[in-house]
Amino acid sequence: MKIALDVDGVLADVIKSWLSYSNTIRPKISKHEITDWEFWKKFQINRFDFYEELSSCWKNWYSIPPTEENLSTVTKNLSNLGQVDIVTAREKSTDSFVKNWLAHHNISYDNYVSVVDGPMKANLDYDIFIDDSPLNATKFLNHNKTVILYSQPWNEHMYDDRIHRITNLSEVEDKIH
């Protein structure tokens, strides 16, 4: 079994780091107010500014918190289920920072795969996708892939019987058996 494991929003809570920065230059936003994937529209934030700021957060990778405790143990357990690859969509210049973050948190994985755009992940050869993006989840479903959606405020509106929703990674094993 081949498992694609996302980073931002699943392993790394990079939105917390972004909010720490954004809240110093804009009106304050809380994570729970980010109820849409394209939330920047609601808050009148330029999309390119958001992505540039998000990439800048990765330059300070050591300050990005994990989404949950014990990720090292949980990802090691996932590896017992099959091949686990980090499959992430990002600006190439941030790959080294992400790899440093993964090593720092002792995240177990077999391969690191970076694509330019999230929906491109659906074209990759994986049996299961663990992701937080509602756009990616839709694309995975359209490609008849198994989708495990890591619950975040921006994907709570996703309802589809084919989606397996989790609130922490330790629930993955129950969802795929």
Backbone as ProteinMPNN parsed JSONL, in Angstrom:
{"seq_chain_A": "MKIALDVDGVLADVIKSWLSYSNTIRPKISKHEITDWEFWKKFQINRFDFYEELSSCWKNWYSIPPTEENLSTVTKNLSNLGQVDIVTAREKSTDSFVKNWLAHHNISYDNYVSVVDGPMKANLDYDIFIDDSPLNATKFLNHNKTVILYSQPWNEHMYDDRIHRITNLSEVEDKIH", "coords_chain_A": {"N_chain_A": [[0.854, -1.171, 0.0], [0.544, 2.202, -0.85], [1.025, 5.285, 0.601], [0.245, 8.673, 0.583], [1.329, 11.393, 2.284], [0.519, 14.499, 3.443], [2.058, 17.709, 4.261], [1.765, 20.59, 5.175], [-0.667, 21.69, 7.334], [-1.39, 19.111, 7.972], [0.791, 17.655, 9.103], [2.49, 19.788, 9.869], [1.698, 22.749, 11.516], [1.521, 25.185, 9.952], [-0.118, 27.32, 9.436], [-0.594, 28.509, 11.864], [1.858, 29.743, 12.368], [1.869, 31.511, 10.218], [-0.354, 33.089, 10.895], [0.62, 34.311, 13.215], [2.458, 36.077, 12.12], [0.85, 37.507, 10.199], [-1.088, 38.691, 11.825], [0.273, 40.768, 12.929], [0.44, 42.691, 11.021], [-2.005, 43.099, 9.884], [-5.61, 43.304, 10.429], [-6.582, 41.287, 13.194], [-6.865, 37.74, 12.895], [-8.316, 34.656, 13.726], [-7.464, 31.162, 13.867], [-9.752, 29.583, 13.709], [-11.455, 31.161, 12.28], [-10.779, 30.799, 9.725], [-12.353, 29.456, 7.504], [-12.544, 28.598, 4.951], [-10.902, 27.311, 2.061], [-9.823, 29.17, 0.301], [-9.549, 31.457, 1.914], [-8.355, 33.94, 2.017], [-9.656, 35.651, 0.321], [-12.025, 36.362, 1.662], [-10.945, 37.849, 3.746], [-9.791, 39.875, 2.393], [-7.111, 39.658, 1.513], [-4.333, 39.667, -0.518], [-3.855, 37.024, -2.711], [-1.322, 36.216, -3.691], [0.368, 37.512, -1.914], [-0.317, 36.143, 0.425], [0.603, 33.485, -0.183], [3.322, 34.004, -0.556], [4.026, 34.925, 1.982], [3.445, 32.637, 3.454], [5.372, 30.875, 2.443], [7.602, 32.247, 3.395], [7.316, 31.761, 6.095], [8.285, 29.183, 6.255], [10.996, 29.583, 6.076], [11.703, 30.113, 8.607], [11.551, 27.585, 9.835], [11.886, 26.18, 12.238], [10.204, 27.401, 14.018], [7.688, 26.579, 13.42], [4.933, 24.907, 14.599], [4.129, 21.428, 15.304], [1.143, 19.737, 14.187], [0.057, 18.069, 16.038], [0.878, 16.236, 19.051], [3.418, 13.701, 19.404], [3.976, 12.971, 16.736], [6.14, 11.686, 15.625], [6.054, 9.014, 16.579], [3.532, 8.273, 15.593], [3.859, 8.519, 12.785], [5.806, 6.63, 12.406], [4.372, 4.326, 13.04], [2.521, 4.427, 10.939], [4.183, 3.741, 8.85], [4.362, 1.038, 9.154], [2.142, 0.152, 7.879], [2.537, 0.397, 5.204], [4.213, 1.831, 2.334], [5.132, 5.068, 3.048], [5.02, 8.21, 1.827], [6.099, 11.566, 1.855], [4.107, 13.886, 0.442], [3.825, 16.811, -1.03], [2.678, 20.09, -1.85], [4.296, 22.867, -3.001], [6.373, 25.841, -3.077], [9.418, 25.398, -4.619], [11.715, 26.432, -3.388], [11.315, 26.137, -0.706], [11.603, 23.505, -0.004], [13.977, 22.45, 1.262], [13.774, 23.544, 3.812], [11.44, 22.371, 4.743], [12.21, 19.685, 4.78], [14.169, 19.855, 6.763], [12.521, 20.481, 8.925], [10.958, 18.136, 9.072], [12.949, 16.249, 9.726], [13.83, 17.296, 12.171], [11.586, 16.85, 13.733], [11.559, 14.174, 13.696], [10.131, 12.657, 11.781], [8.862, 9.855, 10.191], [9.352, 8.62, 6.942], [9.326, 7.428, 3.534], [9.88, 8.523, 0.926], [10.331, 11.807, -0.444], [8.189, 13.903, -2.03], [7.604, 16.587, -4.059], [5.3, 18.791, -5.444], [4.156, 21.342, -7.745], [1.555, 22.318, -7.612], [-1.261, 21.682, -5.584], [-3.625, 20.071, -6.497], [-2.355, 18.537, -8.437], [-1.332, 16.365, -7.181], [-3.155, 14.284, -7.275], [-2.685, 12.954, -9.622], [-0.623, 11.299, -9.106], [0.803, 8.085, -8.251], [-0.643, 6.737, -5.815], [-2.247, 4.906, -3.213], [-3.655, 5.82, -1.049], [-4.498, 9.03, 0.121], [-3.572, 11.364, 2.465], [-4.644, 14.304, 3.546], [-5.365, 17.859, 3.92], [-6.62, 19.631, 2.32], [-9.567, 20.775, 0.822], [-9.887, 21.131, -1.922], [-7.951, 19.439, -3.021], [-8.915, 17.022, -1.99], [-11.341, 16.705, -3.368], [-10.356, 16.406, -5.966], [-8.862, 14.044, -5.65], [-10.936, 12.243, -5.108], [-12.259, 12.358, -7.561], [-10.443, 10.977, -9.055], [-10.799, 8.472, -8.144], [-9.479, 7.744, -5.751], [-8.511, 6.775, -2.422], [-9.43, 8.835, 0.206], [-8.295, 10.438, 3.015], [-9.208, 12.796, 5.124], [-7.74, 15.271, 6.928], [-9.003, 16.878, 9.595], [-9.614, 20.294, 9.586], [-10.369, 23.766, 10.173], [-10.862, 24.889, 7.631], [-11.809, 22.839, 6.05], [-14.095, 21.784, 7.049], [-16.599, 21.981, 5.897], [-16.756, 20.036, 4.004], [-18.498, 17.353, 2.828], [-18.855, 14.095, 2.106], [-19.586, 10.821, 1.467], [-17.53, 9.179, 0.735], [-15.249, 10.172, 1.816], [-12.91, 9.784, 4.369], [-12.759, 11.015, 7.458], [-10.479, 12.427, 9.772], [-9.32, 13.424, 13.029], [-6.935, 13.267, 14.211], [-3.727, 11.842, 13.434], [-3.363, 9.271, 14.404], [-5.704, 7.945, 13.982], [-5.746, 6.95, 11.442], [-5.108, 4.238, 10.826], [-7.41, 2.796, 11.641], [-9.208, 3.759, 9.774], [-8.452, 2.709, 7.331], [-8.703, 0.009, 7.398]], "CA_chain_A": [[0.0, 0.0, 0.0], [1.302, 3.45, -0.946], [0.322, 6.359, 1.296], [0.744, 10.034, 0.372], [1.1, 12.152, 3.513], [0.723, 15.933, 3.251], [2.791, 18.378, 5.337], [1.101, 21.783, 5.701], [-2.032, 21.461, 7.794], [-1.54, 17.726, 8.423], [1.907, 17.454, 10.031], [2.98, 21.089, 10.335], [0.639, 23.75, 11.667], [2.133, 26.398, 9.403], [-1.075, 28.433, 9.465], [-0.364, 29.199, 13.15], [3.008, 30.627, 12.162], [1.444, 32.588, 9.327], [-1.228, 33.982, 11.657], [1.472, 35.117, 14.105], [2.98, 37.167, 11.302], [-0.229, 38.288, 9.598], [-1.786, 39.456, 12.853], [1.055, 41.961, 13.272], [0.355, 43.678, 9.928], [-3.4, 43.182, 9.435], [-6.559, 43.006, 11.515], [-6.381, 39.942, 13.735], [-7.667, 36.603, 12.433], [-8.025, 33.425, 14.481], [-7.454, 29.977, 13.012], [-11.121, 29.088, 13.526], [-12.144, 32.015, 11.32], [-10.333, 30.389, 8.388], [-13.324, 28.399, 7.231], [-12.546, 28.359, 3.521], [-9.559, 27.106, 1.528], [-9.397, 30.453, -0.272], [-9.996, 32.398, 2.936], [-7.771, 35.275, 1.818], [-10.666, 36.491, -0.342], [-12.915, 36.853, 2.717], [-10.225, 38.838, 4.551], [-9.213, 40.84, 1.45], [-5.663, 39.493, 1.474], [-3.891, 39.28, -1.849], [-3.483, 35.599, -2.765], [0.126, 36.081, -3.876], [0.971, 37.911, -0.638], [-0.501, 35.024, 1.357], [1.514, 32.387, -0.501], [4.687, 34.455, -0.308], [4.182, 34.94, 3.442], [3.464, 31.241, 3.9], [6.716, 30.386, 2.107], [8.537, 32.889, 4.331], [7.216, 31.055, 7.381], [9.137, 27.998, 6.202], [12.391, 29.979, 6.296], [11.843, 29.982, 10.063], [10.907, 26.28, 10.024], [11.975, 25.739, 13.636], [9.122, 28.007, 14.801], [6.404, 26.013, 12.991], [4.576, 23.807, 15.496], [3.437, 20.272, 14.729], [-0.314, 19.793, 14.365], [-0.287, 17.273, 17.216], [2.023, 15.624, 19.723], [3.767, 12.311, 19.073], [3.981, 12.698, 15.295], [7.213, 10.73, 15.331], [5.513, 7.672, 16.839], [2.401, 8.033, 14.695], [4.342, 8.291, 11.417], [6.508, 5.332, 12.435], [3.307, 3.322, 12.969], [1.99, 4.452, 9.573], [5.143, 3.026, 8.003], [4.072, -0.395, 9.274], [1.003, -0.144, 7.01], [2.971, 0.418, 3.811], [5.142, 2.906, 1.965], [4.618, 6.39, 3.368], [5.791, 9.274, 1.206], [5.67, 12.939, 2.04], [3.677, 14.422, -0.852], [3.503, 18.182, -0.673], [2.648, 21.103, -2.91], [4.961, 24.043, -2.451], [7.417, 26.516, -3.811], [10.635, 24.565, -4.522], [12.705, 27.037, -2.499], [11.031, 25.782, 0.696], [11.805, 22.063, 0.214], [15.033, 22.15, 2.247], [13.263, 23.913, 5.132], [10.468, 21.338, 5.121], [12.988, 18.487, 5.125], [14.757, 20.116, 8.085], [11.433, 20.376, 9.905], [10.627, 16.705, 9.193], [14.055, 15.603, 10.451], [13.795, 17.822, 13.537], [10.466, 16.207, 14.434], [11.765, 12.725, 13.566], [9.001, 12.131, 11.014], [9.235, 8.701, 9.355], [8.795, 8.567, 5.591], [10.193, 6.751, 2.575], [10.298, 9.442, -0.14], [9.826, 13.176, -0.386], [7.707, 14.278, -3.361], [7.096, 17.949, -4.057], [4.668, 19.223, -6.692], [3.938, 22.785, -7.799], [0.163, 22.64, -7.321], [-1.894, 20.606, -4.826], [-4.429, 19.11, -7.25], [-1.483, 17.66, -9.229], [-1.066, 15.158, -6.388], [-4.106, 13.233, -7.669], [-2.127, 12.227, -10.766], [0.455, 10.432, -8.634], [0.42, 6.694, -7.999], [-0.803, 6.409, -4.401], [-3.518, 4.269, -2.881], [-4.327, 6.626, -0.023], [-4.012, 10.395, 0.287], [-3.916, 12.005, 3.732], [-4.499, 15.714, 3.181], [-6.331, 18.748, 4.566], [-7.188, 20.535, 1.317], [-10.821, 20.338, 0.201], [-9.688, 21.081, -3.382], [-7.233, 18.188, -3.302], [-9.812, 15.896, -1.675], [-12.264, 16.572, -4.502], [-9.576, 15.883, -7.097], [-8.558, 12.638, -5.338], [-12.178, 11.486, -5.295], [-12.486, 12.278, -9.006], [-9.494, 9.975, -9.56], [-11.134, 7.228, -7.439], [-8.462, 7.463, -4.737], [-8.974, 6.811, -1.043], [-9.132, 10.132, 0.794], [-8.392, 10.638, 4.455], [-9.168, 14.244, 5.285], [-7.34, 15.719, 8.26], [-9.933, 17.965, 9.913], [-9.16, 21.651, 9.844], [-11.528, 24.65, 9.988], [-11.086, 25.19, 6.216], [-12.399, 21.717, 5.309], [-15.248, 21.27, 7.794], [-17.792, 22.002, 5.039], [-16.683, 18.902, 3.059], [-19.302, 16.19, 3.183], [-18.911, 13.102, 1.049], [-19.496, 9.507, 2.11], [-16.28, 8.517, 0.36], [-14.147, 10.777, 2.572], [-12.659, 9.307, 5.737], [-12.296, 12.189, 8.193], [-9.76, 12.17, 11.013], [-8.922, 14.604, 13.797], [-5.51, 13.077, 14.469], [-3.165, 10.818, 12.541], [-3.455, 7.921, 14.963], [-6.963, 7.347, 13.521], [-5.606, 6.475, 10.054], [-5.136, 2.772, 10.742], [-8.808, 2.357, 11.71], [-9.933, 4.195, 8.586], [-8.07, 1.962, 6.12], [-8.95, -1.433, 7.567]], "C_chain_A": [[0.901, 1.235, 0.0], [0.462, 4.6, -0.387], [1.02, 7.686, 1.024], [0.346, 10.875, 1.581], [1.485, 13.616, 3.286], [1.469, 16.525, 4.455], [1.963, 19.516, 5.938], [-0.343, 21.47, 6.08], [-2.302, 20.049, 8.257], [-0.45, 17.402, 9.445], [2.329, 18.769, 10.693], [1.835, 22.099, 10.388], [1.163, 25.114, 11.225], [1.174, 27.581, 9.425], [-0.951, 29.195, 10.787], [0.793, 30.175, 13.025], [2.625, 31.799, 11.272], [0.567, 33.588, 10.075], [-0.423, 34.864, 12.605], [2.043, 36.306, 13.355], [1.855, 38.085, 10.815], [-0.907, 39.189, 10.626], [-0.992, 40.666, 13.344], [0.921, 43.046, 12.21], [-1.069, 43.903, 9.417], [-4.317, 43.057, 10.645], [-6.453, 41.532, 11.919], [-7.4, 38.934, 13.189], [-7.316, 35.438, 13.344], [-8.121, 32.241, 13.513], [-8.876, 29.496, 12.719], [-11.964, 29.961, 12.6], [-11.776, 31.646, 9.88], [-11.165, 29.172, 7.992], [-13.42, 28.028, 5.757], [-11.113, 28.168, 3.059], [-8.989, 28.406, 0.975], [-9.847, 31.601, 0.64], [-9.481, 33.819, 2.719], [-8.749, 36.221, 1.13], [-11.565, 37.156, 0.701], [-12.252, 37.978, 3.518], [-9.505, 39.882, 3.702], [-7.682, 40.86, 1.508], [-5.307, 39.041, 0.063], [-3.367, 37.842, -1.809], [-1.968, 35.415, -2.852], [0.878, 36.498, -2.613], [0.869, 36.761, 0.357], [0.501, 33.909, 1.077], [2.975, 32.764, -0.276], [4.982, 34.458, 1.195], [4.247, 33.524, 4.005], [4.831, 30.618, 3.616], [7.757, 30.974, 3.045], [8.495, 32.227, 5.702], [8.155, 29.855, 7.402], [10.615, 28.342, 6.358], [12.717, 29.952, 7.783], [11.193, 28.674, 10.51], [10.88, 25.816, 11.471], [10.853, 26.321, 14.495], [7.744, 27.467, 14.415], [6.062, 24.823, 13.902], [3.994, 22.614, 14.74], [1.935, 20.397, 14.995], [-0.762, 19.036, 15.611], [0.992, 16.697, 17.823], [2.244, 14.211, 19.181], [3.736, 11.994, 17.586], [5.045, 11.681, 14.912], [6.705, 9.297, 15.483], [4.416, 7.326, 15.841], [2.883, 7.751, 13.271], [5.139, 6.991, 11.333], [5.486, 4.202, 12.329], [2.678, 3.266, 11.579], [2.894, 3.656, 8.632], [4.951, 1.516, 8.072], [2.927, -0.815, 8.357], [1.402, -0.209, 5.538], [3.984, 1.522, 3.58], [4.48, 4.244, 2.247], [5.553, 7.426, 2.755], [5.216, 10.621, 1.622], [5.344, 13.459, 0.644], [3.104, 15.804, -0.576], [3.516, 19.091, -1.893], [3.248, 22.37, -2.332], [5.923, 24.666, -3.436], [8.716, 25.726, -3.57], [11.647, 25.113, -3.518], [12.489, 26.674, -1.026], [11.297, 24.305, 1.002], [12.843, 21.763, 1.287], [14.563, 22.478, 3.661], [12.283, 22.857, 5.641], [11.201, 20.057, 5.536], [13.676, 18.649, 6.477], [13.715, 19.951, 9.179], [11.078, 18.907, 10.152], [11.695, 15.969, 9.997], [14.038, 16.018, 11.921], [12.703, 17.138, 14.372], [10.488, 14.686, 14.295], [10.577, 12.046, 12.877], [9.503, 11.006, 10.11], [8.558, 8.789, 7.997], [9.814, 7.921, 4.668], [10.75, 7.706, 1.525], [9.675, 10.804, 0.094], [9.472, 13.591, -1.812], [7.081, 15.664, -3.262], [6.524, 18.278, -5.435], [4.386, 20.72, -6.604], [2.545, 23.162, -7.304], [-0.519, 21.441, -6.672], [-2.709, 19.604, -5.62], [-3.604, 18.172, -8.141], [-1.189, 16.348, -8.493], [-1.929, 13.985, -6.849], [-3.597, 12.405, -8.841], [-1.015, 11.258, -10.367], [-0.081, 9.071, -8.236], [0.435, 6.356, -6.505], [-2.171, 5.804, -4.186], [-4.355, 5.145, -1.954], [-3.665, 7.993, 0.04], [-4.507, 10.917, 1.627], [-3.607, 13.485, 3.537], [-5.524, 16.535, 3.956], [-7.038, 19.662, 3.57], [-8.493, 19.996, 0.738], [-10.708, 20.262, -1.328], [-8.983, 19.785, -3.774], [-8.144, 16.986, -3.068], [-10.779, 15.643, -2.821], [-11.552, 15.945, -5.697], [-9.234, 14.401, -6.865], [-9.789, 11.768, -5.565], [-12.489, 11.316, -6.782], [-11.567, 11.265, -9.681], [-9.676, 8.618, -8.853], [-10.054, 6.786, -6.457], [-9.114, 7.468, -3.362], [-8.494, 8.111, -0.413], [-9.345, 10.081, 2.296], [-8.165, 12.122, 4.68], [-8.863, 14.588, 6.742], [-8.151, 16.966, 8.589], [-9.22, 19.254, 10.276], [-10.367, 22.561, 9.613], [-11.858, 24.906, 8.517], [-11.632, 24.007, 5.421], [-13.633, 21.144, 5.997], [-16.521, 21.195, 6.952], [-17.821, 20.822, 4.055], [-17.5, 17.722, 3.583], [-19.383, 15.278, 1.968], [-18.7, 11.753, 1.73], [-18.182, 8.788, 1.811], [-15.069, 9.061, 1.121], [-14.097, 10.17, 3.974], [-12.052, 10.485, 6.494], [-11.605, 11.755, 9.484], [-9.471, 13.496, 11.719], [-7.481, 14.467, 14.295], [-5.023, 11.862, 13.688], [-3.245, 9.398, 13.095], [-4.745, 7.21, 14.53], [-6.852, 6.715, 12.132], [-5.774, 4.962, 9.964], [-6.572, 2.24, 10.787], [-9.582, 2.683, 10.447], [-9.613, 3.358, 7.347], [-8.231, 0.459, 6.276], [-10.402, -1.772, 7.403]], "O_chain_A": [[1.881, 1.309, 0.741], [-0.654, 4.853, -0.84], [2.231, 7.811, 1.209], [-0.84, 11.044, 1.863], [2.635, 13.925, 2.976], [1.507, 15.924, 5.529], [1.51, 19.42, 7.079], [-1.136, 21.038, 5.244], [-3.336, 19.794, 8.875], [-0.751, 16.923, 10.539], [2.498, 18.846, 11.909], [1.1, 22.272, 9.416], [1.238, 26.059, 12.01], [1.615, 28.73, 9.431], [-1.179, 30.404, 10.823], [0.72, 31.301, 13.517], [3.006, 32.94, 11.534], [0.725, 34.797, 9.909], [-0.746, 36.039, 12.781], [2.106, 37.414, 13.889], [1.913, 39.3, 11.004], [-1.258, 40.328, 10.318], [-1.518, 41.495, 14.087], [1.253, 44.203, 12.467], [-1.305, 44.8, 8.607], [-3.867, 42.745, 11.747], [-6.259, 40.655, 11.077], [-8.589, 39.218, 13.044], [-6.151, 35.251, 13.695], [-8.779, 32.321, 12.476], [-9.167, 29.052, 11.609], [-13.051, 29.562, 12.182], [-12.395, 32.13, 8.932], [-10.735, 28.026, 8.127], [-14.277, 27.237, 5.364], [-10.2, 28.792, 3.6], [-7.81, 28.703, 1.162], [-10.443, 32.579, 0.188], [-10.092, 34.784, 3.179], [-8.69, 37.436, 1.323], [-11.831, 38.356, 0.632], [-12.911, 38.938, 3.918], [-8.713, 40.673, 4.214], [-7.054, 41.917, 1.547], [-5.928, 38.125, -0.476], [-2.535, 37.498, -0.969], [-1.4, 34.561, -2.17], [1.905, 35.908, -2.278], [1.835, 36.437, 1.047], [1.175, 33.437, 1.992], [3.774, 31.93, 0.149], [6.058, 34.042, 1.624], [5.017, 33.25, 4.925], [5.381, 29.912, 4.462], [8.692, 30.283, 3.449], [9.512, 32.14, 6.389], [8.75, 29.541, 8.433], [11.408, 27.48, 6.736], [13.874, 29.787, 8.168], [10.388, 28.655, 11.442], [9.946, 25.128, 11.884], [10.573, 25.806, 15.577], [6.74, 27.852, 15.014], [6.814, 23.85, 13.966], [3.429, 22.777, 13.658], [1.519, 21.088, 15.925], [-1.82, 19.318, 16.174], [2.045, 16.678, 17.186], [1.352, 13.616, 18.575], [3.49, 10.848, 17.212], [4.86, 10.906, 13.974], [6.913, 8.466, 14.599], [4.378, 6.216, 15.309], [2.371, 6.842, 12.617], [5.141, 6.33, 10.295], [5.708, 3.229, 11.608], [2.339, 2.187, 11.093], [2.412, 2.978, 7.725], [5.336, 0.796, 7.15], [2.756, -2.004, 8.085], [0.693, -0.798, 4.722], [4.543, 2.077, 4.527], [3.391, 4.522, 1.743], [6.726, 7.512, 3.117], [4.001, 10.788, 1.727], [6.206, 13.472, -0.234], [2.041, 15.946, 0.029], [4.273, 18.879, -2.84], [2.785, 22.886, -1.315], [6.241, 24.097, -4.481], [9.055, 25.427, -2.426], [12.357, 24.344, -2.87], [13.376, 26.878, -0.197], [11.221, 23.899, 2.162], [12.613, 20.906, 2.14], [14.912, 21.773, 4.608], [12.297, 22.496, 6.818], [10.844, 19.426, 6.531], [13.759, 17.696, 7.252], [13.983, 19.36, 10.225], [10.917, 18.485, 11.297], [11.369, 15.152, 10.858], [14.212, 15.183, 12.809], [12.884, 16.885, 15.563], [9.559, 13.999, 14.719], [10.087, 11.009, 13.324], [10.458, 11.188, 9.354], [7.349, 9.003, 7.904], [11.006, 7.871, 4.972], [11.952, 7.705, 1.259], [8.635, 10.935, 0.741], [10.333, 13.628, -2.691], [6.151, 15.887, -2.486], [7.178, 18.071, -6.458], [4.379, 21.293, -5.514], [2.368, 24.194, -6.657], [-0.378, 20.314, -7.146], [-2.522, 18.399, -5.452], [-4.1, 17.124, -8.555], [-0.839, 15.346, -9.115], [-1.493, 12.834, -6.818], [-4.033, 11.27, -9.031], [-0.527, 10.49, -11.196], [-1.262, 8.918, -7.924], [1.392, 5.771, -5.997], [-3.132, 6.137, -4.88], [-5.58, 5.204, -2.056], [-2.439, 8.109, 0.017], [-5.708, 10.917, 1.898], [-2.448, 13.87, 3.382], [-6.437, 15.984, 4.571], [-7.959, 20.388, 3.943], [-8.524, 18.88, 0.218], [-11.357, 19.426, -1.957], [-9.37, 19.12, -4.735], [-8.144, 16.041, -3.857], [-11.01, 14.495, -3.202], [-12.094, 15.058, -6.357], [-9.311, 13.597, -7.795], [-9.695, 10.686, -6.145], [-12.933, 10.25, -7.208], [-11.882, 10.755, -10.756], [-8.823, 7.737, -8.951], [-9.753, 5.598, -6.347], [-10.154, 8.097, -3.165], [-7.313, 8.451, -0.482], [-10.42, 9.73, 2.781], [-7.07, 12.638, 4.456], [-9.615, 14.248, 7.655], [-8.001, 17.997, 7.933], [-8.35, 19.292, 11.146], [-11.303, 22.163, 8.92], [-13.023, 25.12, 8.184], [-11.896, 24.149, 4.227], [-14.16, 20.119, 5.564], [-17.425, 20.422, 7.269], [-18.812, 20.635, 3.35], [-17.216, 17.174, 4.648], [-19.921, 15.659, 0.928], [-17.742, 11.572, 2.481], [-17.776, 7.892, 2.552], [-13.989, 8.474, 1.074], [-15.113, 10.061, 4.661], [-10.935, 10.902, 6.189], [-12.064, 10.856, 10.188], [-9.389, 14.548, 11.085], [-6.882, 15.443, 14.747], [-5.801, 10.977, 13.331], [-3.2, 8.431, 12.335], [-4.862, 5.996, 14.696], [-7.768, 6.02, 11.695], [-6.509, 4.469, 9.109], [-6.908, 1.321, 10.039], [-10.513, 1.964, 10.086], [-10.415, 3.304, 6.415], [-7.915, -0.288, 5.351], [-10.78, -2.938, 7.514]]}, "name": "protein", "num_of_chains": 1, "seq": "MKIALDVDGVLADVIKSWLSYSNTIRPKISKHEITDWEFWKKFQINRFDFYEELSSCWKNWYSIPPTEENLSTVTKNLSNLGQVDIVTAREKSTDSFVKNWLAHHNISYDNYVSVVDGPMKANLDYDIFIDDSPLNATKFLNHNKTVILYSQPWNEHMYDDRIHRITNLSEVEDKIH"}
